[in-house]
Amino acid sequence: ALPRDLEGRRVVISAGGTREALDPVRYLGNRSSGKQGYALARVAAQRGADVTLVAGHTADLADPAGARVVRVGSALELRDAMHTESRDADVVVMAAAVADFRPVELAASKIKKGDRDPEAIRLAVNPDILVELVKARSAGQVVVGFAAETGDEAGDVLHHGRAKLARKGVDLLVVNAVGDGLAFEQEDNAGWLLTAEGDEHPIPHGSKSQLAATVWDAVVPLLGT
Ligand code: PMT
């Protein structure tokens, strides 16, 4: 049986990818399926947590048993939902793949061939939601980030991960190697778990549920009484 070590804890988890609309039918998006975030939600609920899952675009996944699911589309919607939901949370986990840019203009009707110069889509930078959540966090709240890194060697991926942990100010950062058919859309995952104290634990290749359990094992000791 799983430990009930998240009993009485409120956790908020983001999952999936955001979609940034160009016109009524087109968007900029990414390959996140939501599987990792859903696994985090499922395992947290099994361990007794009160779970809110903020889901962007995902594959066709069943709602995790016991979790409340809030659906969002764009990065700005995800941001609003995360700020609202995380206010009284004990743990906040950002497993969503958030678009770093959004089109400046949303065309009111479908963009037609010849309507405009195809190179003229202007982009604006989206806010870094994780950095905002760290700034806004309540006393004792634990904040966990994910990092999708491409690199030629483990060393590159870890190096980027460490810099990202410091920049974002999170307590824990899960670094996934991505690209070449890794992590995104897959049933399994692997990587490293970095802590603010400078510890670095390899996470062996396994199911996304196993990785989720490793994350919760690392979160529990950081929770106050
Ligand atoms: O969904 P799956 O198919 O299961 O795949 C899982 C996953 C690979 C998407 C997931 O495990 C993962 O790594 N998610 C984070 C991917 C990502 O966006 O990495 P990043 O390095 O761009 O962002 C770092 C962190 O900042 C993440 O916690 C992200 O949620 C957050 N972020 C990023 C940009 C932004 N504007 N706001 C954010 O909050």
Residues whose N, C-alpha, C, O or C-beta is under 5 A from the ligand:
A	BS01	PMT	G16 R31 S32 S33 G34 K35 Q36 G37 M94 A95 A96 A97 V98 A99 D100 N126 P127 D128 I129 L130 G145 F146 A147 A148 N176 A183 F184 E185 Q186
